[in-house]
């Protein structure tokens, strides 16, 4: 059994999760070990090995670890020609616990998602069926591998297909990422919407905003030629061999999504959660429908719990991808499932006639208007993020009024005074309130002086802001 823990957690959190998971062996890099070595080692942890050179960094009293040279000697004696295909024998119980993935640090009761071999296998098979690939193709891995989105889509699925994987360092800048993509020429890019949105704002928006481009964009013939050139340029920016561009983890800016679909870019946005290892919905790019998270993947069922008049309710799921429960947390496990065994996603959404999944927001973030209307802050944020110089935004409720917290786009505001930025945001507020229903109007925009804090999948930590 493996335990994957995000390097973004604090050393205290990591030590706590090592103890909670009953881990006995830890593989760690220098970045994490520098802080972790000052923490008390959990009682069941026997050895810590360096990911740089495999030397032991910690050995529990009474334990022993053979030297690297001794291990190499034993291996060569048993496999003088190296490991051959006939030396490999896989035996596994698909219903046995295979992986524990922690969704948070030590705050409250830790939630270690227990996934069995069947969940991981089905996730991999879905990837191979949805995005078929020939052995020898290349991929650049940019997502955290301890997060299930990165672990399945950038490691287990491509590796099972014979893909060559190139790993980037922590949090690459757009320029480093684009250079890596140009060098590697991947068949697939898996990322979160924030990455393509930054590339769009920097590389595409200045050109697409020009009067001539906007005028001829939808004109038959000329418009088709423009879209083809934009598609070719963007595809070349990603290495020139791109067949699939897959996003997940958050909603994509609707303007960016529409542009990508207008130019027939191979885009698909999936839907999932750690508790499903992670896939719930998806589609190959040619079948992807805008503003959806795809359709339920193979061996998964989706239904809407007590939908309202618009068909919106909590999304419930059942199937092979669903977790076994939370490790040593029976209370949280019981709360996560309905009495008849459906997993509560905590997401609000609806299904159309073709079973496409539309995500409206989180159950916990929905506000109730003065007249009983459901207000989904994510929908307001989508529209606000399209306004001038808005980098990111977050809608909060204060004394019955909606307030927008905004961190400006620093590339556009670095030469502006705070007064100029506030005046621009005031104009944005007027534009925003013309785009949304009267019951969800925003009363004020507050400019943040530092970026929002994010989760590893780049969504804002809403619980930190009020």
C-alpha positions in Angstrom: 0.0 0.0 0.0 1.3 3.5 -0.9 0.5 6.8 0.7 0.9 9.9 -1.5 1.3 13.2 0.4 1.6 16.6 -1.3 4.9 18.4 -0.8 3.0 21.7 -0.3 1.9 20.6 3.1 3.9 22.0 6.1 6.5 19.8 7.7 4.2 19.5 10.8 1.3 18.4 8.6 3.5 15.8 6.8 4.7 14.3 10.1 1.1 14.2 11.3 -0.1 12.4 8.2 2.8 9.9 8.2 1.8 9.1 11.8 -2.0 8.9 10.9 -1.3 6.6 7.9 0.9 4.2 9.9 3.6 4.7 7.2 6.8 2.7 7.7 9.0 3.9 4.8 9.3 7.4 3.4 10.8 8.6 0.1 11.6 12.3 0.3 13.4 15.0 -1.6 15.7 17.6 -0.1 13.1 20.4 -0.3 10.8 18.6 2.1 13.4 16.9 4.2 15.1 20.2 5.1 12.1 21.0 7.3 10.8 17.6 8.1 14.0 16.4 9.8 13.3 18.8 12.6 9.9 17.1 13.4 9.6 14.1 15.7 9.6 11.0 13.6 6.3 8.9 13.9 6.6 5.8 16.0 5.9 3.3 13.1 8.2 5.0 10.6 11.3 2.7 10.1 13.3 4.4 7.4 13.5 7.6 5.4 15.3 7.3 2.0 16.6 10.2 -0.2 15.0 10.5 -3.6 18.3 12.0 -4.9 20.7 9.1 -4.2 18.6 6.5 -2.2 20.8 6.9 0.8 19.1 6.5 4.2 18.3 9.8 5.9 16.8 8.3 9.0 16.8 4.8 10.4 14.8 3.8 13.4 16.7 2.4 16.3 16.9 -1.4 15.9 16.4 -1.3 12.1 19.1 -1.7 9.5 19.3 -0.7 5.8 21.7 -2.4 3.4 24.2 -0.2 1.6 23.4 0.8 -2.0 26.4 -1.2 -3.3 25.2 -4.3 -1.5 21.7 -3.9 -3.1 23.3 -3.5 -6.6 25.4 -6.6 -6.1 22.4 -8.7 -5.0 20.4 -7.5 -8.0 23.1 -8.2 -10.5 23.6 -11.7 -9.1 19.9 -12.5 -9.6 19.4 -10.6 -12.9 22.8 -10.6 -14.7 21.1 -9.5 -17.9 18.7 -7.1 -16.2 15.0 -7.7 -15.7 13.4 -9.5 -18.7 9.6 -9.5 -19.4 9.4 -13.2 -18.3 10.7 -12.1 -14.8 7.6 -10.0 -14.2 4.6 -11.6 -12.5 1.7 -9.4 -11.4 -0.7 -10.7 -8.7 -3.2 -8.4 -7.1 -6.6 -8.4 -5.4 -8.4 -5.5 -7.1 -10.6 -5.0 -4.1 -7.7 -4.6 -1.7 -6.6 -1.2 -0.4 -3.9 0.1 -2.8 -3.4 3.8 -2.1 -4.2 6.4 0.6 -4.4 10.0 -0.7 -4.7 12.8 1.7 -7.0 15.7 0.7 -5.8 18.0 3.5 -3.2 18.5 6.2 -3.7 18.2 9.9 -6.6 20.7 10.3 -9.4 18.8 11.9 -9.7 15.0 11.3 -7.4 14.0 8.4 -9.2 12.7 5.3 -7.1 9.9 3.8 -9.0 8.7 0.8 -8.7 4.9 0.5 -8.6 3.7 -3.1 -8.4 0.0 -4.1 -6.8 -1.5 -7.2 -10.1 -1.6 -9.1 -10.5 2.2 -8.8 -7.0 2.9 -10.1 -7.3 0.3 -12.9 -10.7 1.6 -14.1 -9.3 5.2 -14.1 -6.3 4.0 -16.2 -8.6 2.1 -18.6 -10.9 5.1 -19.0 -7.8 7.2 -20.0 -6.6 4.6 -22.5 -10.0 4.3 -24.1 -10.8 8.0 -24.2 -7.4 9.2 -25.3 -5.7 6.3 -27.2 -2.0 6.7 -27.8 0.8 4.7 -29.5 3.8 3.6 -27.4 6.8 6.0 -27.6 4.7 9.2 -27.5 5.8 12.0 -25.2 4.2 13.9 -22.3 5.3 16.8 -20.0 4.2 16.2 -16.4 3.4 19.5 -14.7 0.8 18.6 -12.0 1.6 17.4 -8.5 1.9 13.6 -8.7 0.6 13.3 -5.2 -2.7 14.7 -6.4 -4.9 12.1 -8.1 -5.5 14.2 -11.2 -1.7 14.3 -11.9 -1.1 10.8 -10.7 -3.6 9.2 -13.0 -3.5 11.5 -16.1 0.3 12.3 -16.1 1.7 9.0 -14.7 -0.3 5.8 -14.5 -2.4 6.2 -17.7 0.4 7.4 -20.0 2.9 5.0 -18.5 0.5 2.1 -19.1 0.3 3.2 -22.7 4.1 3.2 -23.2 4.4 7.0 -23.1 7.8 8.7 -22.3 7.2 11.1 -19.4 9.3 14.3 -18.8 8.9 15.8 -15.4 9.1 19.6 -14.7 10.4 21.1 -11.5 8.0 22.7 -8.9 5.7 25.5 -10.2 7.2 26.2 -13.6 6.7 29.7 -15.0 4.8 30.0 -18.3 8.0 30.7 -20.2 9.7 27.6 -18.8 6.6 25.5 -19.5 6.3 26.7 -23.1 10.0 25.9 -23.7 9.6 22.4 -22.3 6.6 21.8 -24.5 8.4 23.0 -27.5 11.4 20.7 -26.8 9.4 17.6 -25.8 6.5 18.0 -28.4 3.9 16.1 -26.3 0.8 14.4 -27.8 -1.1 15.3 -24.7 -1.2 18.3 -22.3 -3.0 17.8 -19.0 -3.4 21.0 -16.9 -5.6 23.2 -14.8 -7.5 26.1 -16.5 -5.3 28.7 -14.9 -2.4 27.7 -17.1 -4.2 28.1 -20.5 -6.0 31.2 -19.2 -2.6 32.9 -18.5 -1.3 31.9 -22.0 -4.5 33.2 -23.5 -4.3 36.6 -21.8 -0.6 37.0 -22.7 -0.4 35.5 -26.2 -3.9 35.4 -27.7 -6.0 38.2 -26.2 -3.9 41.1 -27.5 -4.3 39.8 -31.1 -7.9 38.6 -30.9 -9.0 42.0 -29.4 -8.0 43.9 -32.5 -10.9 45.5 -34.4 -10.1 43.7 -37.7 -9.9 40.3 -36.1 -13.2 40.8 -34.1 -14.9 42.1 -37.3 -13.9 39.1 -39.5 -13.9 36.3 -36.9 -17.3 35.0 -37.8 -17.2 35.8 -41.6 -17.3 32.6 -43.7 -14.0 32.0 -45.5 -11.9 34.8 -43.9 -13.0 33.8 -40.4 -12.2 30.2 -41.0 -8.7 31.2 -42.2 -8.1 33.3 -39.1 -9.2 30.5 -36.8 -7.0 28.0 -38.6 -4.0 30.3 -38.2 -4.7 30.9 -34.5 -5.2 27.1 -34.0 -1.9 26.4 -35.8 0.0 29.0 -33.8 -1.4 27.7 -30.4 -0.7 24.1 -31.4 2.9 25.0 -32.3 3.3 26.8 -28.9 2.5 23.4 -27.3 5.1 21.6 -29.4 3.3 21.0 -32.7 2.2 17.4 -32.1 -0.7 18.0 -29.7 -3.7 15.7 -30.1 -5.4 16.2 -26.8 -5.6 19.2 -24.4 -7.3 18.1 -21.2 -8.3 20.4 -18.3 -9.7 19.7 -14.9 -9.7 20.8 -11.3 -11.7 24.0 -11.8 -14.1 25.8 -14.2 -12.5 27.4 -17.3 -13.1 31.0 -18.1 -16.0 30.9 -20.6 -14.4 33.3 -23.0 -11.2 31.2 -23.2 -13.2 28.1 -23.6 -15.3 29.6 -26.4 -12.2 30.7 -28.2 -10.6 27.3 -28.0 -13.8 25.7 -29.3 -14.2 28.3 -32.1 -10.7 27.4 -33.4 -11.4 23.6 -33.0 -8.6 23.2 -30.5 -8.6 19.6 -29.1 -10.0 20.7 -25.8 -11.9 18.6 -23.3 -12.7 19.4 -19.6 -13.3 16.6 -17.2 -15.0 16.3 -13.9 -13.7 14.4 -10.9 -12.6 14.3 -7.2 -10.0 12.6 -5.2 -12.6 10.2 -3.7 -13.1 8.8 -7.2 -9.5 8.5 -8.0 -10.3 11.0 -9.6 -12.5 10.5 -12.8 -16.3 11.0 -12.8 -17.0 12.6 -16.1 -15.1 13.2 -19.4 -15.2 13.0 -23.1 -12.7 12.8 -26.1 -12.3 16.4 -27.5 -14.4 15.7 -30.6 -17.5 14.9 -28.3 -16.9 17.6 -25.7 -19.7 20.0 -25.1 -19.0 23.5 -23.8 -19.5 24.4 -20.1 -19.8 20.7 -19.1 -17.6 18.2 -17.3 -18.3 15.5 -19.9 -20.5 12.5 -19.5 -20.1 9.7 -16.8 -17.0 7.6 -17.6 -17.1 3.8 -18.0 -18.4 1.9 -14.9 -19.6 5.1 -13.2 -23.2 6.3 -12.6 -24.2 9.9 -11.9 -27.6 11.2 -10.6 -28.9 14.5 -9.2 -30.3 14.4 -5.6 -33.6 16.2 -5.1 -33.3 18.6 -8.1 -35.0 22.0 -8.0 -37.2 23.4 -10.8 -34.1 24.0 -12.9 -32.9 20.4 -12.4 -30.1 21.4 -10.1 -29.2 19.4 -7.0 -26.3 17.7 -5.4 -24.4 15.4 -7.7 -24.3 11.8 -6.4 -22.0 9.1 -7.9 -21.6 5.3 -7.7 -19.3 2.9 -9.5 -15.9 1.3 -9.6 -13.9 4.5 -9.1 -15.5 5.3 -5.8 -13.3 5.2 -2.7 -13.5 2.5 0.0 -13.8 5.3 2.6 -11.6 7.6 4.7 -8.7 5.9 6.5 -9.5 5.6 10.3 -12.3 8.1 10.0 -15.6 6.2 10.1 -17.6 9.4 10.9 -16.4 11.2 7.8 -17.0 8.0 5.7 -20.5 7.7 6.9 -21.3 11.3 6.2 -19.9 11.0 2.6 -22.4 8.3 1.5 -26.2 8.1 1.3 -28.0 5.3 3.0 -28.2 3.4 -0.3 -24.5 3.8 -1.1 -24.2 6.8 -3.4 -21.2 9.1 -2.8 -22.0 12.7 -2.1 -19.8 14.9 -4.2 -20.7 18.2 -2.5 -21.1 19.7 -5.9 -24.3 21.2 -7.3 -25.1 20.5 -10.9 -27.6 19.1 -13.4 -27.6 16.6 -16.3 -28.9 17.2 -19.8 -30.7 14.7 -22.0 -27.4 13.3 -23.2 -26.1 12.9 -19.7 -23.6 15.8 -19.9 -22.7 17.0 -16.4 -23.1 20.7 -15.8 -21.4 22.0 -12.6 -23.0 25.0 -10.9 -20.9 25.3 -7.8 -20.2 23.8 -4.4 -23.1 23.1 -2.0 -21.2 24.9 0.8 -20.5 28.0 -1.3 -24.1 28.6 -2.6 -25.8 31.7 -1.1 -29.5 32.0 -0.6 -30.9 35.3 -1.9 -33.4 37.5 0.1 -36.3 36.1 -1.9 -35.1 32.5 -1.7 -33.1 32.5 -5.0 -30.0 30.2 -5.3 -26.9 32.3 -6.0 -23.8 30.5 -7.3 -20.7 32.6 -6.6 -18.7 30.7 -9.2 -21.0 32.0 -12.0 -20.5 35.6 -10.9 -16.7 35.1 -10.6 -16.7 33.7 -14.2 -18.1 37.0 -15.5 -16.0 39.2 -13.2 -12.8 37.4 -14.3 -13.5 38.5 -17.9 -13.4 42.2 -16.9 -10.4 44.4 -17.6 -7.3 43.8 -15.4 -9.0 41.2 -13.2 -6.6 38.5 -12.4 -8.7 36.4 -10.0 -11.8 37.0 -8.0 -13.8 35.6 -5.1 -17.4 36.4 -4.1 -18.1 36.5 -0.4 -21.3 37.4 1.6 -21.3 40.1 4.3 -24.4 41.0 6.2 -26.7 39.9 3.4 -24.7 41.6 0.6 -22.3 40.2 -2.0 -18.8 41.6 -2.1 -16.2 40.8 -4.7 -12.5 40.3 -3.6 -10.2 40.9 -6.6 -6.5 40.4 -7.1 -5.6 42.5 -10.2 -3.7 41.2 -13.2 -0.3 42.5 -12.4 0.9 42.5 -16.0 -1.7 45.1 -16.8 -1.7 47.1 -13.5 2.0 47.3 -12.5 2.3 50.9 -13.7 -1.1 52.0 -12.3 -1.6 53.8 -9.0 -4.0 52.2 -6.4 -6.5 55.0 -7.1 -6.4 54.2 -10.9 -6.9 50.5 -10.1 -9.8 51.2 -7.8 -11.5 53.5 -10.4 -11.1 50.7 -13.0 -12.7 48.2 -10.6 -15.6 50.5 -10.0 -16.2 50.6 -13.7 -15.9 46.8 -13.8 -18.5 46.6 -11.0 -21.0 48.5 -13.1 -20.4 46.2 -16.1 -20.7 43.1 -14.0 -24.0 44.1 -12.5 -25.5 44.6 -16.0 -24.5 40.9 -16.7 -26.1 39.2 -13.8 -29.7 39.0 -12.3 -30.7 41.7 -9.9 -30.9 39.3 -7.0 -27.2 38.5 -7.3 -25.8 42.0 -7.8 -22.5 42.7 -6.2 -22.3 45.7 -3.8 -18.6 46.4 -3.9 -15.2 45.3 -5.2 -12.3 45.1 -2.8 -8.8 45.1 -4.3 -6.5 42.5 -2.6 -2.8 43.6 -2.2 -1.5 40.0 -2.5 -2.5 36.9 -4.4 -5.1 34.5 -3.1 -3.9 31.3 -1.4 -4.5 28.2 -3.6 -4.9 24.5 -3.2 -2.4 22.3 -5.1 -4.9 22.1 -8.0 -4.9 25.9 -8.2 -8.4 26.6 -6.8 -8.7 29.4 -4.3 -8.9 28.4 -0.6 -12.3 29.9 -0.1 -12.4 29.2 3.7 -9.7 31.7 4.3 -11.7 34.7 3.0 -14.8 36.4 4.4 
